[in-house]
């Protein structure tokens, strides 16, 4: 499934900053409230502008730019991991600047909570052209720029581009690609010297982002945004955005979805008992080329499998014969659970509905309840006696507002609670 495209609902922040060492002149942090993707892109008239990008898969993005120092970035990283809002992070950064000089800094932060939260800050001592614009779903700011037209063009490109979050981020950079966009690069005949683009899916490990392209430096006369565009055009994304497995009535139910597809012939489903020897057990036809989210499912009859643990993977096939495995090592399914367990809901973050999977090792009275952050019990999803097995239950949040919620499994003396994030 090569070069996939999706028309998401996007909340974003575009930022531009003056820099002396390793900071960006123009950059953007963004989220996609449909897929849960978060992204980051920027460029500067110094090398290594990617240093300002701090991407948190499934949560948000932080840019700490203009006279960048690692202490401020690390502090912002800590605050986001602690659940602070973008505005709270910026307020704390201003109050606790590592060099007691917040007036020279610029920040752009966005997260996925409550349908998207964003905030920005441009210090009074940043260099002209400087300023920032804030709206309901975006903020634009910048300094050391050619003029306000750089900001305007970047915003227009981002808003008017259809496609994935990555497509829109790349378009935003193209909107700023004018000679001297960073005025220090005027004599070079380019907008900047370095450029980058990064996008994370909700479950990406921090060090293995879905998209991570960087042009660290360029010679005189070569615009890094052009070089980045070449890399982006060669990039082969895989937009499988979810894959889960559950056991129900003697069958393993596989469910997966794609953000969009290009030349997708379909999926072969493979099973293994040892992660080495794989057996083809089925095929699901793909949707060719589409910009819409697609969902798939497959039921595997467990009769005669004879193993308490099974592994499954998908082999995605293009019409040209190329293929890719998801995931490489397969996903593990415990047929006969040895203990109680409550899995992380999937997808997470989610929009409207999510699946909760749990395991019961023997006949037990089971309850699963949803709670607010204040401890208020909102709904009971499961309440009854269950024999040993692996189960799943779907929760539709309905009209509840976006935010953090908790779900709790109680079976006899066993109690386990997990956190989930609802996007609205």
SVG drawing of the C-alpha trace seen along z (x, -y; Angstrom):
<svg xmlns="http://www.w3.org/2000/svg" viewBox="-24 -44 52 75">
<polyline fill="none" stroke="black" stroke-width="0.4" points="0.0,0.0 2.2,-2.8 1.7,-6.6 -1.5,-6.5 -3.8,-9.6 -6.5,-10.6 -8.6,-13.7 -8.4,-14.2 -9.8,-16.7 -6.6,-18.6 -5.8,-21.0 -2.4,-22.7 0.1,-25.3 2.5,-27.0 5.5,-28.7 8.4,-30.8 11.4,-31.9 14.6,-33.9 17.6,-31.7 21.3,-32.1 22.1,-28.4 20.0,-25.4 16.5,-26.8 13.9,-27.2 12.8,-30.3 9.5,-28.6 8.0,-25.5 4.7,-23.7 3.3,-21.2 0.0,-19.5 -2.4,-16.8 -5.0,-14.7 -8.1,-14.2 -9.4,-11.3 -6.3,-9.1 -4.6,-10.3 -1.5,-11.2 0.8,-14.0 3.3,-15.8 6.1,-18.3 7.9,-20.2 10.2,-23.2 13.2,-24.9 15.9,-27.4 18.9,-29.2 21.2,-27.2 21.9,-23.4 20.2,-20.9 16.8,-22.5 15.3,-19.2 16.7,-19.5 13.7,-21.6 11.1,-18.8 9.8,-16.8 7.2,-14.3 5.0,-12.4 3.1,-9.6 -0.5,-9.4 -0.3,-12.7 1.2,-15.8 4.2,-17.7 6.4,-20.4 8.7,-22.9 11.1,-24.8 12.7,-27.3 14.5,-30.7 17.8,-30.5 17.1,-26.8 18.5,-25.2 18.1,-21.5 17.1,-22.3 13.9,-24.1 13.0,-21.3 13.6,-18.6 11.4,-20.4 8.6,-20.8 8.9,-17.1 8.5,-16.3 5.4,-18.5 3.7,-16.9 4.3,-13.5 2.8,-14.6 -0.4,-15.6 0.0,-19.4 -2.0,-21.3 -0.1,-23.2 -0.8,-26.6 0.2,-25.2 3.5,-24.0 4.2,-27.4 3.3,-29.3 5.7,-27.1 8.4,-27.4 8.2,-31.2 8.2,-31.2 11.1,-28.7 13.3,-29.6 16.7,-27.8 18.5,-31.1 15.9,-33.4 15.4,-35.0 12.0,-33.9 11.8,-37.0 14.0,-35.6 12.2,-32.2 9.4,-30.9 7.2,-27.9 4.6,-25.9 2.7,-23.1 -0.3,-21.0 -1.9,-17.8 -4.9,-15.5 -6.9,-16.2 -10.5,-17.5 -10.4,-17.4 -7.1,-19.3 -5.4,-21.9 -2.8,-24.3 -0.8,-27.3 2.0,-29.5 4.4,-32.1 6.7,-34.6 9.0,-36.5 9.2,-40.3 12.9,-40.2 12.5,-38.0 13.7,-39.7 11.5,-41.3 9.5,-40.4 7.8,-38.8 4.3,-38.2 1.8,-35.4 -1.9,-34.7 -4.1,-32.5 -7.4,-30.9 -9.7,-28.2 -7.7,-25.3 -4.4,-26.9 -1.7,-29.4 0.8,-31.1 3.8,-33.0 7.3,-33.9 10.3,-36.2 13.4,-37.0 11.1,-36.6 10.8,-38.4 7.4,-39.6 3.8,-38.6 3.3,-37.1 5.5,-34.1 3.0,-33.3 0.0,-33.9 1.2,-31.6 2.1,-28.8 -1.3,-28.9 -3.1,-29.0 -1.1,-26.0 -1.8,-24.0 -5.5,-24.7 -6.2,-24.2 -4.2,-20.9 -6.1,-17.7 -4.5,-14.4 -2.8,-13.0 -1.4,-15.0 2.1,-14.5 0.8,-15.9 -0.4,-19.0 2.8,-19.5 4.8,-19.3 2.6,-21.7 2.9,-24.2 6.7,-24.1 6.3,-24.7 4.3,-27.8 7.3,-29.3 9.7,-28.4 10.6,-31.9 14.1,-33.4 14.9,-35.0 11.9,-33.6 14.5,-33.4 16.2,-36.8 19.6,-35.4 19.4,-33.2 18.7,-36.0 22.3,-36.1 22.2,-32.3 19.2,-32.5 17.2,-30.1 14.5,-30.1 16.7,-28.2 19.6,-25.8 17.9,-22.8 14.4,-21.3 12.6,-18.4 9.2,-16.6 8.1,-14.1 4.7,-12.3 3.9,-9.7 1.0,-7.2 -0.6,-6.7 1.3,-3.5 4.7,-4.4 7.7,-4.0 9.4,-7.4 12.5,-6.4 10.6,-4.7 8.2,-7.3 5.9,-6.6 7.7,-9.4 11.0,-11.0 12.8,-12.8 15.6,-15.4 17.8,-17.5 20.4,-18.6 22.4,-21.1 22.5,-22.2 25.1,-24.1 24.5,-27.7 21.7,-27.9 20.0,-24.6 16.8,-25.0 16.4,-22.3 12.6,-22.3 13.2,-21.2 15.5,-18.4 13.0,-17.4 10.2,-17.3 12.3,-14.8 12.8,-12.6 9.1,-12.9 8.1,-11.9 10.2,-8.8 8.8,-7.9 6.7,-4.8 4.3,-5.1 2.3,-2.2 -1.0,-3.5 -2.2,-0.5 -3.5,-2.4 -4.8,0.5 -4.5,4.2 -6.1,6.2 -7.0,9.8 -9.4,11.3 -10.8,14.7 -14.5,15.3 -16.6,18.5 -13.7,20.7 -12.4,18.2 -9.7,15.6 -11.2,12.4 -8.6,10.2 -9.6,6.6 -7.6,4.0 -8.0,0.7 -6.2,-1.6 -6.1,-5.3 -6.2,-5.1 -4.9,-2.8 -3.1,-3.0 -3.0,0.1 -3.9,2.4 -4.8,5.9 -5.5,7.3 -4.2,9.0 -3.0,12.6 -3.6,13.7 -0.9,15.9 -0.7,17.9 2.2,19.4 2.7,21.3 6.4,20.3 6.8,17.0 9.1,18.8 6.9,21.2 4.0,19.2 0.9,20.8 -1.5,19.0 -5.0,19.3 -7.0,16.7 -7.2,13.7 -9.1,10.4 -9.5,8.4 -8.3,4.8 -9.9,1.6 -7.4,0.7 -7.0,-3.1 -9.1,-5.0 -8.8,-8.1 -11.3,-6.8 -10.6,-4.8 -11.2,-1.1 -11.9,1.6 -11.4,5.3 -12.0,8.4 -11.2,12.1 -12.3,15.0 -9.9,18.0 -11.5,21.2 -9.4,22.6 -10.5,26.2 -7.4,28.5 -4.8,25.8 -3.6,27.5 -1.5,24.6 -2.3,22.2 -0.5,19.3 -0.8,18.3 0.7,15.6 -0.9,13.7 0.4,11.3 -0.9,9.7 0.9,9.8 -0.3,6.7 0.0,7.2 0.1,4.6 -1.1,5.2 2.5,5.0 3.5,7.9 5.3,6.0 4.3,6.8 4.9,5.9 4.2,7.7 2.3,6.2 3.6,6.5 7.0,8.1 7.0,10.4 3.2,11.0 0.8,10.3 0.4,12.8 -2.9,14.3 -3.2,16.2 -5.9,18.8 -5.9,20.2 -5.0,17.3 -3.1,18.2 -4.0,15.1 -6.4,12.1 -5.4,9.3 -6.8,6.0 -5.3,4.9 -4.9,1.3 -8.0,0.2 -7.6,0.0 -7.4,-2.4 -6.1,-4.8 -6.6,-7.8 -10.0,-7.1 -12.9,-9.0 -16.3,-7.8 -15.7,-4.1 -12.9,-1.8 -12.4,1.9 -11.3,3.2 -9.9,6.7 -9.5,8.8 -8.6,12.3 -10.2,14.5 -8.2,17.7 -11.2,19.4 -14.9,19.0 -15.3,15.6 -17.7,12.8 -16.6,9.9 -17.3,6.2 -15.8,3.5 -16.7,-0.1 -15.8,-3.5 -14.9,-6.4 -14.2,-10.1 -11.0,-11.7 -13.0,-12.8 -13.8,-9.1 -17.4,-9.4 -18.8,-6.1 -20.1,-6.7 -21.1,-3.3 -20.9,0.4 -19.8,2.4 -19.7,5.9 -21.4,7.3 -21.8,11.0 -20.2,14.4 -17.7,15.4 -15.9,18.8 -12.2,18.8 -11.3,17.1 -10.2,13.9 -13.0,11.4 -13.5,8.0 -16.1,5.3 -16.8,2.2 -17.4,-1.2 -19.1,-3.9 -18.5,-7.2 -21.6,-8.8 -22.0,-12.4 -19.3,-12.4 -16.7,-15.2 -13.2,-14.5 -10.6,-14.0 -9.1,-11.3 -11.2,-8.5 -10.4,-5.3 -11.7,-1.8 -11.5,0.8 -11.7,4.6 -12.8,6.3 -12.9,10.1 -13.0,11.5 -10.0,9.9 -8.3,8.9 -8.6,5.2 -6.8,3.5 -7.4,-0.1 -6.1,-1.7 -6.3,-5.1 -7.7,-6.0 -8.0,-9.3 -11.2,-10.2 -10.9,-12.6 -13.8,-14.9"/>
</svg>
